[in-house]
């Protein structure tokens, strides 16, 4: 159960739900993506590098900001706000798969 909140299902699920929310213009789906990203954000806050701590605090906030941009009809900007989480997930995925 814990892995569903903190692991790869939550990381990929939050990105998937938020991306679908942007593409289908459903702002409330981005709230669900923000809630799912909380576990990943807490994990990042626990890492020693300061850049991950900052990203951990920002990830749920970026999902909420993307929601407001979807409401305003700015889907491209909303999509760009999800890029930090995507890049961090890809970075950590490369680290996991190369070990």
Secondary structure, 3 states (H helix, E strand, C coil): CHHHHHCHHHHHHHHHHHHHHHHCCCHHHHHHHHHHHHHHHHHHHCCCCHHHHHHHHHHHHHHHHHHHHHHCCCHHHHHHHCHHHHHHHHHHHHHHHCC
